[in-house]
Amino acid sequence: MASPRLADKVAIVTGAASGIGRASAIRFAREGARVVIADINTSGGEHTAASIKQAGGEARFSYCDVSDSENVQQVVDDVVTSFGRIDILFANAAYLDELFAVAETSEVVWERHIGVTLTGVYLCCKYVIPHMIQAGGGSILATSSVGGSVAFDGQAAYCTAKAGVEMLMKTIARDYGRSGVRANAIAPGAVYTPVMDDVKRRNPDGWDQVLRDMSLLERLWAEPEDIAAAAAYLVSDEAAFVTGTVLTVDGGWTAH
């Protein structure tokens, strides 16, 4: 019987207290990885870790504000001290709130979006990459969005940050590929997470039509587990020749 494809890998998943991050952490553990749940949501993060342990996997929670350089460095150092290496980084944490067109976006809101969604990915990569190189390589995955390539109305900061995430992964792929580090992004469309509930509350009358316009499939949205399945492939050795790319998982929305 074949070993799980992430057997004995050490993975950090940021933003894993809920949604895509939680589903991915659980999937990685089921595939054999030892998973560190990194999030500012302590109760949610501990719940994710507990769910993994109850299923027979190995996981632990570490408080992590990805926009705080010292906090990120400490989490990375603690993981290396505990496990000896980091094989996988899934930089999934993001900020999605207070959405406005650019002239209505305050500097505070702009900096929060960029600080968490883009700078947070940069900081995680900055501190993880040297350890990956020392260990002979690793796989980095970051969560982008269809909003990283297609502009949404009134989401200037969010779309800009996600576009930056995609280019950051491509530059990492170029700079560190020959050191054994792969870097990719995944771009979900509509995913049923708590964030979707918030967006639906802002647009209760038109949300169903938005979903119908986005999906070419009978199903109008993805579940977090759909994104987790794609993420598990990208971080695994099955994707050993895949780097510098963006995998879109959007039900076909960006095809039209």
Protein Blocks (a to p, Z undefined) as FASTA:
>chain_A
ZZdfkgoiacddehilgcjllmmmmmmmmnopacddddfblmlmmmmmmmmmmnopacdd
ddddfklmklmmmmmmmmmmmnopafbdcdfbccdehiadfklpcfklmmmmmmmmmmmm
mmmmmmmmmmmmmnopacddddddfklmbccehilmmmmmmmmmmmmmmmmmmmmmmnop
acddddddddddfklmmmmmmmmmlmmmmmmmmpccfblbdcfklmmmmmmmmmmmklmm
gghiacddehhmmmZZ
